[in-house]
Amino acid sequence: MADTPRKPSREEAEAAIRTLLSWAGDDPAREGLIDTPKRVVEAYGDWFSGYGEDPAEYLKRTFEEVEGYDEMIVLRDIEFESHCEHHMAPIIGKAHVGYLPNGKVVGISKLARVVETYARRLQVQEKMTAQIAQVIQDVLQPRGVGVVVEGAHECMTTRGVHKRGVSMITSKMLGTFREDARTRAEFLRFIDVGPGR
């Protein structure tokens, strides 16, 4: 197995930002840019904080005293900010998460934290959608999980084809959400994805 690469120091990260500023054609020593490397490194620490978190940990504390509740639980419109791994450009969007409990439920804020953890990594939307669904399935072991993610990709709106107002929708269905068309339809009706909602 390959060794994990050494994490660069903060000073090395700031030096890399100065190099990029010079490469872009500006002077990193000018007044307006003096503190930019420090600010960018701090921003990266926030934007990519998901690498230091384990989303499965958020799902381990569950509740079983739910008076026999076994219907669908849906948390919709979980706003997220991520960055695409190809251009490091922002992906801004919403995630919708649903599951059919199998005797235990999790606090709803924990579902939002799972989304946030995966979003705060370099991502491909399809992969992020699958990761969210799979960790919920693995830890909670519900009868089924459904995840739909809507994202606007700045790598497409601010460069390349420059198409604004375009969003991408991805979904991952597991268990009864995949096998039972009625369950899937109920979930999609609950989240009512799309324009004009």
C-alpha positions as CSV (number, residue, x, y, z in Angstrom):
1,M,0.0,0.0,0.0
2,A,1.3,3.5,-0.9
3,D,2.4,5.8,1.8
4,T,0.1,8.8,2.5
5,P,1.7,11.9,1.1
6,R,3.0,14.4,3.7
7,K,0.6,17.2,4.3
8,P,2.3,20.5,3.4
9,S,2.7,23.1,6.1
10,R,0.7,26.3,6.2
11,E,3.7,28.2,5.1
12,E,4.1,26.0,2.0
13,A,0.4,26.4,1.2
14,E,0.6,30.2,1.5
15,A,3.7,30.1,-0.8
16,A,1.8,28.1,-3.3
17,I,-0.9,30.8,-3.4
18,R,1.7,33.5,-3.9
19,T,3.0,31.5,-6.8
20,L,-0.5,31.3,-8.4
21,L,-0.9,35.1,-7.9
22,S,2.4,35.6,-9.8
23,W,1.4,33.1,-12.4
24,A,-1.9,35.0,-12.9
25,G,0.1,38.1,-13.7
26,D,-0.2,40.1,-10.4
27,D,2.3,41.0,-7.7
28,P,1.7,39.1,-4.5
29,A,3.7,41.8,-2.7
30,R,1.4,44.6,-3.5
31,E,-0.8,46.0,-0.7
32,G,-4.1,44.5,-1.7
33,L,-2.6,41.0,-2.0
34,I,-0.2,40.9,1.0
35,D,-2.7,39.0,3.2
36,T,-4.4,37.1,0.4
37,P,-2.4,33.8,0.8
38,K,-3.3,33.7,4.5
39,R,-7.0,34.3,3.7
40,V,-7.1,31.7,0.9
41,V,-5.5,29.1,3.1
42,E,-8.0,29.8,5.9
43,A,-10.9,29.6,3.3
44,Y,-9.5,26.3,2.1
45,G,-9.5,25.0,5.7
46,D,-13.2,25.8,5.9
47,W,-14.2,24.7,2.4
48,F,-12.4,21.4,2.7
49,S,-13.0,20.6,6.3
50,G,-14.9,17.5,5.4
51,Y,-11.7,15.6,5.0
52,G,-11.2,15.7,8.7
53,E,-14.7,14.4,9.5
54,D,-16.2,10.9,9.5
55,P,-19.9,11.2,8.3
56,A,-20.6,7.7,9.7
57,E,-20.0,9.1,13.2
58,Y,-22.9,11.5,12.9
59,L,-25.3,8.6,12.3
60,K,-24.3,6.3,15.2
61,R,-26.5,7.9,17.8
62,T,-30.0,6.7,17.1
63,F,-33.4,6.6,18.8
64,E,-35.6,3.5,19.0
65,E,-38.5,5.0,21.0
66,V,-40.6,6.1,18.1
67,E,-43.9,4.5,19.0
68,G,-43.6,2.1,16.1
69,Y,-43.2,4.8,13.4
70,D,-42.1,3.1,10.3
71,E,-43.1,5.5,7.5
72,M,-40.8,7.5,5.3
73,I,-38.6,10.3,6.8
74,V,-37.5,13.0,4.4
75,L,-35.3,16.0,4.9
76,R,-35.4,18.2,1.9
77,D,-33.7,21.4,0.7
78,I,-30.4,20.8,2.6
79,E,-28.3,23.6,1.1
80,F,-24.7,22.9,0.4
81,E,-21.6,24.4,-1.1
82,S,-18.9,22.2,-2.6
83,H,-16.1,22.4,-5.1
84,C,-15.7,20.3,-8.2
85,E,-12.5,18.2,-8.3
86,H,-11.8,19.1,-11.9
87,H,-11.5,22.9,-11.7
88,M,-12.0,23.5,-7.9
89,A,-14.9,25.8,-8.9
90,P,-17.9,26.0,-6.6
91,I,-21.0,23.7,-6.8
92,I,-23.9,25.3,-5.1
93,G,-27.1,23.3,-4.5
94,K,-29.5,21.4,-2.4
95,A,-29.7,17.8,-1.3
96,H,-32.9,15.9,-0.4
97,V,-32.5,12.8,1.8
98,G,-35.2,10.2,2.7
99,Y,-35.2,6.8,4.3
100,L,-37.6,4.1,5.6
101,P,-36.5,3.3,9.2
102,N,-36.0,-0.2,10.3
103,G,-36.7,0.2,14.0
104,K,-34.4,3.2,14.7
105,V,-34.2,6.8,13.6
106,V,-31.5,9.5,13.7
107,G,-31.7,13.2,14.6
108,I,-32.5,15.1,11.4
109,S,-29.6,17.5,11.9
110,K,-27.3,14.5,11.5
111,L,-28.6,13.9,8.0
112,A,-27.6,17.6,7.2
113,R,-24.2,17.0,8.7
114,V,-23.6,14.0,6.5
115,V,-24.4,16.1,3.4
116,E,-22.1,18.9,4.7
117,T,-19.2,16.5,5.4
118,Y,-19.2,15.1,1.9
119,A,-19.8,18.5,0.3
120,R,-16.8,20.0,2.1
121,R,-14.5,17.8,0.0
122,L,-13.4,18.1,-3.7
123,Q,-16.3,16.4,-5.4
124,V,-18.1,15.0,-8.4
125,Q,-21.8,15.4,-7.8
126,E,-22.6,11.8,-8.9
127,K,-20.1,10.5,-6.4
128,M,-21.3,12.7,-3.6
129,T,-24.9,11.6,-4.1
130,A,-23.8,7.9,-3.9
131,Q,-21.7,8.5,-0.8
132,I,-24.5,10.2,1.1
133,A,-26.9,7.3,0.3
134,Q,-24.4,4.6,1.0
135,V,-23.3,5.8,4.5
136,I,-26.9,6.1,5.6
137,Q,-27.6,2.6,4.3
138,D,-24.4,1.2,6.0
139,V,-24.9,2.8,9.4
140,L,-28.7,3.0,9.9
141,Q,-29.5,-0.2,7.9
142,P,-33.0,1.2,6.9
143,R,-35.3,-0.6,4.6
144,G,-34.4,1.9,1.9
145,V,-32.7,5.2,1.2
146,G,-33.2,7.9,-1.4
147,V,-31.0,10.8,-2.1
148,V,-31.5,13.5,-4.8
149,V,-28.9,16.3,-5.3
150,E,-29.5,19.5,-7.3
151,G,-26.3,21.5,-8.1
152,A,-25.3,24.5,-10.1
153,H,-21.7,24.1,-11.3
154,E,-19.7,27.3,-11.6
155,C,-17.1,25.4,-13.7
156,M,-19.8,25.5,-16.4
157,T,-21.2,29.0,-15.7
158,T,-18.0,31.0,-15.2
159,R,-15.7,29.3,-17.8
160,G,-16.0,27.0,-20.7
161,V,-19.5,27.1,-22.2
162,H,-20.7,29.9,-19.9
163,K,-24.2,28.6,-19.5
164,R,-26.1,30.2,-16.6
165,G,-29.3,29.0,-15.0
166,V,-28.4,25.3,-15.5
167,S,-28.6,22.8,-12.7
168,M,-27.7,19.2,-12.6
169,I,-29.9,16.6,-10.8
170,T,-28.5,13.3,-9.6
171,S,-30.2,10.5,-7.6
172,K,-29.3,7.4,-5.7
173,M,-31.9,4.9,-4.6
174,L,-31.2,1.9,-2.4
175,G,-33.4,-0.9,-0.9
176,T,-37.1,-0.3,-1.3
177,F,-36.5,3.1,-2.9
178,R,-34.9,1.3,-5.8
179,E,-37.1,-1.9,-5.8
180,D,-40.5,-0.4,-5.2
181,A,-41.8,2.2,-7.7
182,R,-44.5,3.4,-5.3
183,T,-41.9,4.1,-2.6
184,R,-39.7,5.9,-5.1
185,A,-42.6,7.9,-6.4
186,E,-43.7,8.9,-2.9
187,F,-40.2,10.2,-2.1
188,L,-40.0,12.2,-5.3
189,R,-43.4,13.6,-4.7
190,F,-42.3,14.7,-1.2
191,I,-39.3,16.5,-2.4
192,D,-41.0,17.9,-5.6
193,V,-37.7,18.5,-7.4
194,G,-37.6,21.0,-10.3
195,P,-38.4,24.5,-11.4
196,G,-41.6,26.1,-10.2
197,R,-41.7,24.2,-7.0
